[in-house]
Amino acid sequence: MLPKQPGDFRERVERDTIKGRYGVFHETIEMYLYRHWRAFTCPRVAVFWFGSFALMQHSFVAFSKTFPNLLSYGAFSAHP
């Protein structure tokens, strides 16, 4: 294992553990996003954000198809 560089706060994982063997290096979604954001040389971040945007657009379309006449009611709770 190489010595840490200044500013390197990454956790070192032994290869002979399950965590090190299977490459699960993130424990929370924030750490997952942070590690993918730091890997800006790879297209993984762009794929993640594009997929999130596409799923959000799909949810808007599905919602508008489910409630096509929502604007004709005073409130969302007034929809039958």
TIMI-2910 file (N, C-alpha, C, CB; in pm, 1 decimal, decimal comma, always signed):
<rs>
+----------+----------+----------+----------+----------+----------+----------+----------+----------+----------+----------+----------+------+
!      n_x !      n_y !      n_z !     ca_x !     ca_y !     ca_z !      c_x !      c_y !      c_z !     cb_x !     cb_y !     cb_z ! resn !
+----------+----------+----------+----------+----------+----------+----------+----------+----------+----------+----------+----------+------+
!    +84,4 !   -117,8 !     +0,0 !     +0,0 !     +0,0 !     +0,0 !    +88,9 !   +124,1 !     +0,0 !    -96,0 !     -0,1 !   +122,0 !  Met !
!    +57,8 !   +214,7 !    -88,0 !   +136,6 !   +336,5 !   -100,3 !    +98,5 !   +435,2 !     +9,1 !   +117,3 !   +399,8 !   -238,7 !  Leu !
!   +192,1 !   +522,2 !    +48,0 !   +156,2 !   +623,8 !   +147,8 !    +56,4 !   +723,8 !    +89,2 !   +282,6 !   +697,8 !   +198,1 !  Pro !
!    -24,0 !   +782,1 !   +176,5 !   -125,3 !   +877,7 !   +131,9 !    -60,3 !  +1009,7 !    +91,2 !   -229,5 !   +901,5 !   +242,8 !  Lys !
!   -116,6 !  +1070,2 !    -12,2 !    -74,8 !  +1202,0 !    -55,5 !   -143,4 !  +1306,5 !    +32,9 !   -108,3 !  +1224,6 !   -205,9 !  Gln !
!    -92,6 !  +1428,6 !    +39,2 !   -161,8 !  +1533,6 !   +115,7 !   -300,3 !  +1560,4 !    +56,0 !    -77,7 !  +1664,5 !   +117,5 !  Pro !
!   -399,9 !  +1565,9 !   +140,7 !   -536,7 !  +1588,9 !    +94,4 !   -609,7 !  +1462,8 !    +55,4 !   -535,7 !  +1681,4 !    -21,2 !  Gly !
!   -547,8 !  +1348,3 !    +68,1 !   -611,9 !  +1222,1 !    +34,6 !   -676,7 !  +1166,1 !   +160,7 !   -509,6 !  +1120,9 !    -25,9 !  Asp !
!   -809,5 !  +1172,2 !   +166,1 !   -881,9 !  +1128,1 !   +283,9 !   -955,8 !   +997,6 !   +259,1 !   -979,1 !  +1234,8 !   +328,2 !  Phe !
!   -918,0 !   +926,5 !   +154,2 !   -986,1 !   +801,5 !   +122,7 !   -953,0 !   +693,6 !   +224,0 !   -949,0 !   +754,7 !    -17,0 !  Arg !
!  -1051,0 !   +609,3 !   +246,5 !  -1031,7 !   +497,2 !   +337,8 !   -960,1 !   +385,5 !   +263,8 !  -1167,2 !   +447,5 !   +395,5 !  Glu !
!   -856,8 !   +332,0 !   +324,2 !   -783,5 !   +221,4 !   +264,4 !   -851,8 !    +90,7 !   +302,5 !   -634,7 !   +221,8 !   +309,7 !  Arg !
!   -870,0 !     +2,8 !   +205,3 !   -940,7 !   -123,1 !   +227,5 !   -846,6 !   -237,7 !   +194,2 !  -1071,0 !   -131,1 !   +142,0 !  Val !
!   -836,4 !   -332,5 !   +283,4 !   -753,5 !   -450,5 !   +259,6 !   -816,9 !   -536,0 !   +150,4 !   -735,4 !   -532,8 !   +390,1 !  Glu !
!   -735,7 !   -592,9 !    +63,5 !   -786,4 !   -673,8 !    -45,8 !   -840,4 !   -808,7 !     -0,1 !   -678,5 !   -694,7 !   -146,8 !  Arg !
!   -794,5 !   -857,6 !   +114,8 !   -838,1 !   -990,0 !   +157,0 !   -968,8 !   -987,1 !   +236,1 !   -730,5 !  -1054,8 !   +239,8 !  Asp !
!  -1032,7 !   -870,5 !   +246,8 !  -1164,3 !   -862,8 !   +310,0 !  -1272,7 !   -870,4 !   +202,6 !  -1178,4 !   -732,0 !   +393,3 !  Thr !
!  -1393,7 !   -895,4 !   +245,5 !  -1505,2 !   -902,0 !   +148,9 !  -1526,8 !   -765,2 !    +85,0 !  -1636,3 !   -950,3 !   +218,1 !  Ile !
!  -1513,5 !   -660,9 !   +165,6 !  -1530,8 !   -525,9 !   +112,8 !  -1426,9 !   -495,4 !     +5,4 !  -1521,6 !   -422,9 !   +225,6 !  Lys !
!  -1303,9 !   -537,1 !    +27,4 !  -1199,0 !   -513,0 !    -70,2 !  -1205,1 !   -606,6 !   -188,9 !  -1066,2 !   -524,7 !     -5,0 !  Gly !
!  -1249,0 !   -728,3 !   -166,9 !  -1252,2 !   -826,8 !   -274,7 !  -1359,2 !   -794,7 !   -378,8 !  -1276,1 !   -965,3 !   -217,7 !  Arg !
!  -1476,0 !   -749,9 !   -333,7 !  -1586,0 !   -725,9 !   -426,5 !  -1600,2 !   -580,1 !   -466,8 !  -1713,9 !   -772,9 !   -365,8 !  Tyr !
!  -1514,8 !   -495,1 !   -418,5 !  -1511,9 !   -356,8 !   -466,1 !  -1626,3 !   -271,5 !   -418,4 !  -1510,4 !   -355,3 !   -612,5 !  Gly !
!  -1682,5 !   -299,0 !   -302,8 !  -1788,3 !   -214,5 !   -248,0 !  -1720,7 !   -109,7 !   -162,0 !  -1893,9 !   -297,7 !   -165,5 !  Val !
!  -1692,3 !     +4,8 !   -220,4 !  -1614,3 !   +106,4 !   -151,7 !  -1698,8 !   +223,8 !   -104,5 !  -1505,4 !   +155,9 !   -241,6 !  Phe !
!  -1830,2 !   +216,0 !   -115,4 !  -1914,7 !   +323,7 !    -66,7 !  -2018,0 !   +264,8 !    +28,8 !  -1983,5 !   +399,1 !   -184,5 !  His !
!  -2046,7 !   +340,7 !   +132,0 !  -2139,7 !   +294,9 !   +235,1 !  -2269,3 !   +373,4 !   +233,9 !  -2075,6 !   +305,0 !   +371,4 !  Glu !
!  -2268,2 !   +494,8 !   +179,7 !  -2389,0 !   +576,3 !   +171,0 !  -2403,6 !   +626,5 !    +28,2 !  -2384,4 !   +695,2 !   +271,7 !  Thr !
!  -2522,7 !   +677,5 !     -5,3 !  -2544,4 !   +731,0 !   -140,1 !  -2461,4 !   +858,3 !   -160,4 !  -2695,3 !   +760,3 !   -163,7 !  Ile !
!  -2437,4 !   +932,7 !    -52,8 !  -2354,0 !  +1052,2 !    -64,8 !  -2210,9 !  +1015,2 !   -101,7 !  -2355,7 !  +1132,2 !    +66,1 !  Glu !
!  -2159,0 !   +908,9 !    -39,8 !  -2024,1 !   +864,8 !    -73,4 !  -2019,2 !   +810,3 !   -216,1 !  -1976,1 !   +758,0 !    +26,2 !  Met !
!  -2126,6 !   +742,1 !   -259,0 !  -2134,1 !   +691,3 !   -396,3 !  -2129,8 !   +806,4 !   -496,1 !  -2262,2 !   +608,0 !   -416,6 !  Tyr !
!  -2211,8 !   +908,7 !   -472,7 !  -2213,7 !  +1023,7 !   -563,8 !  -2080,8 !  +1099,3 !   -559,3 !  -2329,7 !  +1118,7 !   -528,1 !  Leu !
!  -2023,2 !  +1112,1 !   -439,4 !  -1897,0 !  +1182,7 !   -428,1 !  -1787,0 !  +1110,2 !   -504,2 !  -1858,2 !  +1198,8 !   -282,0 !  Tyr !
!  -1779,3 !   +979,5 !   -489,9 !  -1673,8 !   +904,1 !   -559,4 !  -1694,0 !   +905,7 !   -710,4 !  -1670,0 !   +759,5 !   -509,4 !  Arg !
!  -1819,2 !   +901,5 !   -755,5 !  -1841,9 !   +910,5 !   -898,9 !  -1817,2 !  +1051,5 !   -950,6 !  -1983,4 !   +866,8 !   -932,4 !  His !
!  -1846,3 !  +1151,4 !   -869,3 !  -1817,3 !  +1289,1 !   -909,8 !  -1666,9 !  +1312,0 !   -919,2 !  -1879,9 !  +1388,8 !   -810,9 !  Trp !
!  -1590,1 !  +1250,0 !   -828,7 !  -1445,1 !  +1264,3 !   -832,9 !  -1384,2 !  +1189,8 !   -950,9 !  -1384,0 !  +1214,4 !   -703,5 !  Arg !
!  -1455,7 !  +1094,7 !  -1007,4 !  -1405,3 !  +1019,7 !  -1122,5 !  -1448,2 !  +1089,9 !  -1251,1 !  -1456,8 !   +872,6 !  -1120,3 !  Ala !
!  -1420,1 !  +1217,9 !  -1259,6 !  -1467,5 !  +1297,4 !  -1371,5 !  -1401,2 !  +1261,8 !  -1502,9 !  -1446,1 !  +1441,3 !  -1343,1 !  Phe !
!  -1295,3 !  +1181,1 !  -1501,9 !  -1234,2 !  +1139,0 !  -1627,3 !  -1315,7 !  +1026,8 !  -1692,7 !  -1089,6 !  +1092,9 !  -1603,2 !  Thr !
!  -1405,9 !   +965,6 !  -1616,7 !  -1488,3 !   +857,0 !  -1668,6 !  -1628,3 !   +910,5 !  -1698,8 !  -1494,8 !   +738,6 !  -1567,5 !  Cys !
!  -1697,9 !   +850,2 !  -1792,7 !  -1833,2 !   +898,5 !  -1824,1 !  -1939,0 !   +850,3 !  -1726,5 !  -1871,6 !   +855,7 !  -1962,3 !  Pro !
!  -1898,4 !   +788,3 !  -1615,3 !  -1997,7 !   +735,5 !  -1521,9 !  -2084,6 !   +844,2 !  -1462,3 !  -1929,7 !   +659,5 !  -1411,4 !  Arg !
!  -2027,7 !   +959,6 !  -1432,7 !  -2105,5 !  +1068,3 !  -1373,8 !  -2208,3 !  +1117,9 !  -1474,3 !  -2013,5 !  +1184,1 !  -1328,8 !  Val !
!  -2167,5 !  +1134,4 !  -1597,9 !  -2259,6 !  +1182,6 !  -1700,1 !  -2372,7 !  +1083,3 !  -1723,3 !  -2185,2 !  +1208,8 !  -1830,7 !  Ala !
!  -2341,5 !   +956,0 !  -1722,6 !  -2445,4 !   +853,9 !  -1740,6 !  -2543,4 !   +857,5 !  -1624,4 !  -2382,6 !   +713,5 !  -1753,2 !  Val !
!  -2492,0 !   +873,1 !  -1502,1 !  -2580,0 !   +879,0 !  -1385,1 !  -2673,0 !  +1000,0 !  -1392,1 !  -2497,0 !   +883,9 !  -1256,1 !  Phe !
!  -2617,8 !  +1118,1 !  -1420,0 !  -2701,1 !  +1238,2 !  -1422,4 !  -2797,0 !  +1236,1 !  -1540,4 !  -2613,9 !  +1363,5 !  -1428,2 !  Trp !
!  -2754,1 !  +1184,5 !  -1655,8 !  -2845,3 !  +1173,9 !  -1769,1 !  -2958,1 !  +1076,5 !  -1738,9 !  -2769,8 !  +1130,1 !  -1894,6 !  Phe !
!  -2926,1 !   +963,8 !  -1674,7 !  -3029,8 !   +867,9 !  -1637,2 !  -3127,1 !   +926,3 !  -1537,0 !  -2967,2 !   +742,6 !  -1580,3 !  Gly !
!  -3077,7 !  +1002,8 !  -1440,9 !  -3165,8 !  +1067,8 !  -1344,0 !  -3258,8 !  +1166,9 !  -1412,7 !  -3083,6 !  +1138,9 !  -1236,2 !  Ser !
!  -3202,8 !  +1244,3 !  -1505,1 !  -3285,1 !  +1341,1 !  -1578,9 !  -3389,7 !  +1270,7 !  -1664,0 !  -3197,1 !  +1429,9 !  -1667,5 !  Phe !
!  -3351,9 !  +1163,0 !  -1730,7 !  -3445,7 !  +1089,5 !  -1815,2 !  -3558,0 !  +1027,4 !  -1731,7 !  -3372,1 !   +980,4 !  -1894,1 !  Ala !
!  -3524,4 !   +970,8 !  -1616,8 !  -3628,5 !   +914,2 !  -1530,2 !  -3721,0 !  +1022,5 !  -1474,6 !  -3564,7 !   +836,4 !  -1414,8 !  Leu !
!  -3667,1 !  +1139,9 !  -1446,5 !  -3751,5 !  +1249,8 !  -1399,2 !  -3848,5 !  +1293,5 !  -1508,9 !  -3664,7 !  +1369,3 !  -1353,6 !  Met !
!  -3798,5 !  +1305,5 !  -1632,4 !  -3886,0 !  +1342,8 !  -1743,4 !  -3993,7 !  +1236,9 !  -1766,3 !  -3804,0 !  +1363,3 !  -1871,4 !  Gln !
!  -3955,0 !  +1110,7 !  -1753,6 !  -4051,2 !  +1002,3 !  -1770,2 !  -4159,7 !  +1009,1 !  -1662,8 !  -3980,0 !   +866,3 !  -1765,3 !  His !
!  -4122,2 !  +1043,3 !  -1541,2 !  -4222,2 !  +1054,3 !  -1434,5 !  -4317,9 !  +1170,6 !  -1460,3 !  -4153,3 !  +1072,2 !  -1298,3 !  Ser !
!  -4267,9 !  +1281,7 !  -1515,6 !  -4356,2 !  +1393,0 !  -1550,0 !  -4456,7 !  +1353,2 !  -1657,4 !  -4274,3 !  +1513,0 !  -1597,1 !  Phe !
!  -4410,1 !  +1281,1 !  -1757,7 !  -4500,0 !  +1237,1 !  -1865,6 !  -4602,4 !  +1137,5 !  -1813,0 !  -4419,6 !  +1174,0 !  -1981,1 !  Val !
!  -4559,1 !  +1044,1 !  -1729,2 !  -4652,1 !   +946,1 !  -1673,1 !  -4755,7 !  +1014,9 !  -1584,1 !  -4575,5 !   +838,9 !  -1592,9 !  Ala !
!  -4714,2 !  +1114,8 !  -1507,9 !  -4808,0 !  +1187,4 !  -1422,7 !  -4909,2 !  +1264,3 !  -1506,5 !  -4732,9 !  +1283,1 !  -1329,7 !  Phe !
!  -4862,9 !  +1328,5 !  -1613,6 !  -4956,1 !  +1405,2 !  -1697,7 !  -5051,4 !  +1314,5 !  -1774,7 !  -4878,5 !  +1492,9 !  -1795,7 !  Ser !
!  -5008,5 !  +1192,7 !  -1807,3 !  -5099,7 !  +1098,1 !  -1872,5 !  -5199,2 !  +1039,5 !  -1773,2 !  -5020,7 !   +985,4 !  -1939,6 !  Lys !
!  -5159,1 !  +1024,5 !  -1647,9 !  -5249,6 !   +971,5 !  -1545,4 !  -5356,6 !  +1073,5 !  -1509,3 !  -5170,9 !   +931,0 !  -1419,9 !  Thr !
!  -5318,8 !  +1200,6 !  -1500,1 !  -5412,0 !  +1307,2 !  -1466,2 !  -5415,8 !  +1408,8 !  -1580,9 !  -5371,5 !  +1375,9 !  -1332,0 !  Phe !
!  -5484,0 !  +1377,6 !  -1692,5 !  -5479,4 !  +1467,7 !  -1808,4 !  -5555,8 !  +1598,3 !  -1787,8 !  -5534,5 !  +1397,3 !  -1929,1 !  Pro !
!  -5659,7 !  +1598,0 !  -1706,6 !  -5740,9 !  +1719,0 !  -1689,1 !  -5721,9 !  +1779,8 !  -1550,6 !  -5888,9 !  +1687,3 !  -1711,7 !  Asn !
!  -5603,0 !  +1776,8 !  -1499,8 !  -5576,1 !  +1823,9 !  -1364,2 !  -5597,0 !  +1974,7 !  -1350,5 !  -5434,1 !  +1787,7 !  -1323,9 !  Leu !
!  -5572,6 !  +2049,9 !  -1456,3 !  -5587,3 !  +2195,6 !  -1448,4 !  -5732,1 !  +2240,0 !  -1438,8 !  -5523,5 !  +2260,1 !  -1568,3 !  Leu !
!  -5826,1 !  +2152,5 !  -1475,4 !  -5967,2 !  +2190,8 !  -1468,9 !  -6022,8 !  +2183,0 !  -1327,5 !  -6049,2 !  +2102,7 !  -1560,5 !  Ser !
!  -5946,7 !  +2127,8 !  -1233,0 !  -5989,8 !  +2120,3 !  -1094,0 !  -5918,7 !  +2225,0 !  -1010,9 !  -5964,2 !  +1981,0 !  -1036,8 !  Tyr !
!  -5981,8 !  +2264,9 !   -902,5 !  -5924,3 !  +2369,6 !   -817,4 !  -5799,5 !  +2324,2 !   -744,2 !  -6026,2 !  +2416,2 !   -717,2 !  Gly !
!  -5794,0 !  +2199,0 !   -702,8 !  -5680,1 !  +2148,0 !   -628,0 !  -5657,8 !  +2002,0 !   -667,7 !  -5702,9 !  +2161,9 !   -473,7 !  Ala !
!  -5541,0 !  +1952,0 !   -637,1 !  -5511,0 !  +1812,2 !   -669,5 !  -5600,6 !  +1718,2 !   -591,7 !  -5364,4 !  +1780,2 !   -640,6 !  Phe !
!  -5634,1 !  +1753,4 !   -467,5 !  -5719,6 !  +1668,5 !   -385,7 !  -5864,0 !  +1665,6 !   -434,7 !  -5715,6 !  +1715,2 !   -242,7 !  Ser !
!  -5902,8 !  +1762,0 !   -518,5 !  -6039,1 !  +1765,1 !   -572,6 !  -6054,6 !  +1675,1 !   -694,0 !  -6077,5 !  +1906,9 !   -609,4 !  Ala !
!  -5947,0 !  +1615,8 !   -742,2 !  -5954,3 !  +1526,3 !   -858,1 !  -6024,4 !  +1397,3 !   -817,6 !  -5812,3 !  +1496,1 !   -914,7 !  His !
!  -6119,3 !  +1350,0 !   -899,8 !  -6195,0 !  +1229,7 !   -860,3 !  -6112,4 !  +1102,3 !   -861,2 !  -6312,4 !  +1211,6 !   -951,5 !  Pro !
+----------+----------+----------+----------+----------+----------+----------+----------+----------+----------+----------+----------+------+
</rs>
